[in-house]
Structures are given as C-alpha cells and as structure tokens.
Amino acid sequence: MKTLSTFLATSVLLISATAANAAYFEDNISSTLRTDMTDSRAAAYQAGLDKLTQLKSASPLELSSELFISAHVDENSVHLNNDSSYVTVQERSLPNGKVGYIGLVNIDLGYTEEHEDDN
C-alpha cells in the first residue's frame, strides 16, 4: 500500500511539473471552404450557407477534425468566430464555355495552442 501511495504522489508531481513547463497561446486562423459547383448563383449561395450553419453547430472536436487543425492545439478549445465568418459566391468559366458557381465559406477560427517551455 505504501508503494501505491508513493507511486501516486510521484505521478502527481510529474504531471504538475509537465503542466508548469507548457505555455498556452490563443490564436486565430482564417480559411475558405468551397462547395460543389452548381448551375446557379442562388444554389451556390445556399450550399455555402448550409455549410456555414453546419460548422456553427459543430462541436469543438468536430471542427478540429473537419478542418484538420494541427496536433498542438487543444481540440476542445476550437471555436468558430461567428462575427467573422461569411459566405460569398464565385463564378467560374468551364472549358465547355458554360458558367458554374461555387459557394465560398470564409471562416475565422479561434483556438488554444500548447507549446513546451524550454526553461
């Protein structure tokens, strides 16, 4: 029993020391997601709005997974900055001379990043 108590005390000290050597930084990234091409501007805009609505209701883990956030990010801290996220439509000319439209979902994400302290 004494060995178990010593092991637990040592584990707590090691975890505390590791956490003390980490530094956390708030950061933001901007990204643009593209929808599939449609035949109309209205359909492309609606596809973009649907995607933005889906992202707004996603959990931090879902956002992190879907948007391929780096390994040093606290996945539970990822959040969409709603005031800075919006949809636009881009017109594209196809090789056959027709015109297509894609929705562009412009997002701004905030997250906490962990860095090891060299001290």
C-alpha positions in Angstrom: 0.0 0.0 0.0 2.9 2.4 0.8 4.3 1.7 -2.7 1.0 2.7 -4.3 0.9 5.9 -2.3 4.4 6.7 -3.3 3.6 6.0 -6.9 0.5 8.3 -6.9 2.4 11.1 -5.2 5.3 10.8 -7.8 2.7 10.8 -10.6 1.1 13.9 -9.4 4.4 15.7 -9.1 5.4 14.7 -12.6 2.1 15.8 -14.1 2.3 19.1 -12.3 5.9 19.7 -13.5 4.9 18.9 -17.1 2.0 21.3 -17.0 4.2 24.0 -15.5 6.5 23.8 -18.4 3.8 24.2 -21.1 2.8 27.6 -22.4 -0.7 28.2 -23.9 -1.4 30.8 -26.6 -4.7 32.0 -28.1 -4.6 32.1 -31.8 -6.9 32.6 -34.8 -6.8 31.2 -38.4 -8.8 32.1 -41.4 -9.8 29.6 -44.0 -12.0 29.3 -47.0 -14.0 26.1 -47.8 -15.5 25.6 -51.2 -18.8 24.0 -52.1 -19.5 21.8 -55.1 -20.2 23.7 -58.4 -23.8 24.5 -59.1 -25.7 25.9 -62.1 -26.9 29.0 -60.3 -25.6 31.7 -58.1 -28.5 31.2 -55.6 -27.8 27.4 -55.3 -24.1 28.1 -54.6 -25.0 30.7 -52.0 -27.5 28.3 -50.3 -24.9 25.5 -50.3 -22.4 27.9 -48.6 -25.0 28.9 -46.0 -25.8 25.3 -45.3 -22.1 24.5 -44.8 -21.7 27.6 -42.5 -24.7 26.6 -40.5 -23.3 23.1 -40.1 -20.0 24.5 -38.9 -21.7 26.8 -36.4 -23.5 23.9 -34.8 -20.4 21.6 -34.8 -18.6 20.7 -31.5 -15.0 21.8 -31.0 -13.8 18.2 -31.7 -15.9 18.1 -34.9 -14.4 21.4 -36.1 -10.9 20.3 -35.3 -11.4 17.0 -37.2 -13.1 18.5 -40.2 -10.7 21.4 -40.6 -7.5 19.5 -39.9 -6.3 21.6 -37.0 -2.6 20.9 -36.0 -1.6 18.4 -33.3 -0.5 21.1 -30.8 -4.0 22.6 -30.5 -6.3 21.9 -27.6 -9.1 20.3 -29.6 -11.7 21.3 -27.0 -10.8 25.0 -27.5 -11.5 25.2 -31.2 -14.4 27.6 -31.9 -15.9 29.4 -34.9 -15.8 33.2 -34.6 -19.4 33.8 -35.9 -19.0 37.6 -36.4 -16.0 37.0 -38.8 -17.5 34.1 -40.8 -19.5 34.6 -44.0 -20.4 33.2 -47.5 -19.7 34.5 -50.9 -20.2 33.1 -54.4 -17.6 32.8 -57.1 -18.4 32.5 -60.8 -16.3 30.0 -62.8 -16.0 29.6 -66.5 -15.9 25.9 -67.6 -13.8 24.6 -70.5 -17.1 23.9 -72.5 -18.0 27.6 -72.3 -20.7 27.2 -69.6 -20.6 29.1 -66.3 -20.7 27.4 -62.9 -20.9 28.8 -59.4 -19.3 27.7 -56.2 -20.0 28.9 -52.6 -17.0 30.1 -50.6 -17.4 29.7 -46.9 -15.0 32.1 -45.3 -14.4 31.1 -41.7 -12.4 32.5 -38.8 -11.4 30.0 -36.1 -10.1 30.6 -32.6 -8.2 28.0 -30.6 -5.6 27.5 -27.8 -2.3 26.2 -28.8 0.1 24.5 -26.4 3.9 25.0 -26.6 6.5 23.3 -24.5 8.5 25.9 -22.4 12.3 25.5 -22.8 13.1 26.7 -19.3 
